[in-house]
């Protein structure tokens, strides 16, 4: 359930899905006088819907691991995509027509080389 990349702990369900903030049901602290204390995270997986619990040493715990990754797009690219608006039905039809033209071009190319 737990993978370690460098010193950052990543929570994962048994199915492999990464646990993020919206999946967390409860967090708490297990104090241990004889050894290290632990943070427990109870969650419900968004993919398989099963409940799970993960114990992480308190010194390795960072609540930021539950946040979603920001992605690879920069601010300029994000702004440009937002300005484009949703994809229209005409754009989808045009895209499929372009794909059909590519298929025809490939078939013609194969016929010429045969």
C-alpha positions in Angstrom: 0.0 0.0 0.0 2.9 2.3 0.4 5.6 3.3 -2.1 8.6 5.4 -1.4 10.1 7.8 -3.8 13.1 9.6 -2.4 11.9 10.6 1.1 8.3 11.3 0.0 5.7 8.7 1.0 3.0 8.0 -1.5 -0.2 6.3 -0.4 -1.7 3.7 -2.7 -4.6 1.3 -2.4 -4.0 -2.4 -3.0 -5.4 -2.0 -6.5 -2.6 0.5 -7.2 -4.7 3.6 -7.3 -3.1 6.7 -5.6 -4.9 8.0 -2.5 -5.6 11.7 -2.6 -7.3 14.1 -0.2 -10.9 13.4 -1.3 -10.4 9.7 -0.7 -9.4 10.2 3.0 -12.0 9.3 5.6 -9.9 9.9 8.7 -6.4 10.6 9.9 -5.0 10.3 13.4 -1.9 9.7 15.4 -0.7 6.6 17.2 1.6 7.6 20.0 4.2 5.0 20.9 6.4 5.6 23.9 8.8 2.6 23.1 9.4 3.5 19.5 8.4 5.8 16.7 4.9 7.3 16.5 2.7 6.7 13.5 0.1 8.6 11.5 -2.8 6.5 10.3 -4.7 7.4 7.2 -8.1 5.6 6.6 -9.4 6.0 3.1 -11.9 4.7 0.6 -10.4 4.0 -2.9 -12.0 6.0 -5.7 -11.3 3.2 -8.2 -12.2 -0.1 -6.4 -14.3 1.5 -3.6 -12.6 -0.6 -0.9 -11.6 0.8 2.4 -8.0 0.8 3.5 -5.7 2.0 6.2 -2.1 2.9 6.0 0.4 3.6 8.9 3.2 6.0 8.2 6.0 6.9 10.6 5.3 10.4 11.9 8.7 11.7 10.9 8.1 10.6 7.2 4.5 12.0 7.1 3.8 14.9 4.9 0.1 15.8 4.3 1.1 17.2 0.9 1.3 13.7 -0.5 -2.5 13.6 -0.5 -2.7 16.5 -2.9 -3.1 15.9 -6.6 -0.2 16.5 -8.9 -0.4 19.8 -10.7 0.3 18.2 -14.1 2.7 19.1 -16.8 1.0 22.1 -18.2 2.3 25.6 -17.5 0.1 28.5 -16.6 0.2 29.9 -20.2 -1.0 26.6 -21.6 -3.7 26.2 -19.0 -5.0 29.7 -19.8 -5.0 29.0 -23.5 -7.0 25.8 -23.1 -9.5 27.5 -20.9 -10.0 30.2 -23.5 -10.6 27.6 -26.2 -13.8 26.4 -24.4 -15.3 23.0 -24.7 -14.9 20.9 -27.9 -17.9 21.3 -30.2 -19.7 18.6 -32.2 -18.5 20.2 -35.4 -14.9 19.9 -34.3 -15.3 16.2 -33.5 -16.9 15.6 -36.9 -14.0 17.4 -38.6 -11.5 15.4 -36.6 -13.1 12.1 -37.7 -13.1 13.3 -41.4 -9.4 14.1 -41.1 -8.8 10.6 -39.7 -10.7 9.1 -42.7 -8.6 11.1 -45.1 -5.4 9.8 -43.4 -6.7 6.2 -43.7 -7.4 6.8 -47.4 -4.0 8.3 -48.0 -2.3 5.3 -46.3 -4.4 2.8 -48.4 -3.3 4.7 -51.6 0.3 4.7 -50.5 0.2 0.9 -49.9 -1.5 0.3 -53.3 1.2 2.4 -55.0 4.1 0.5 -53.3 2.6 -2.9 -54.0 
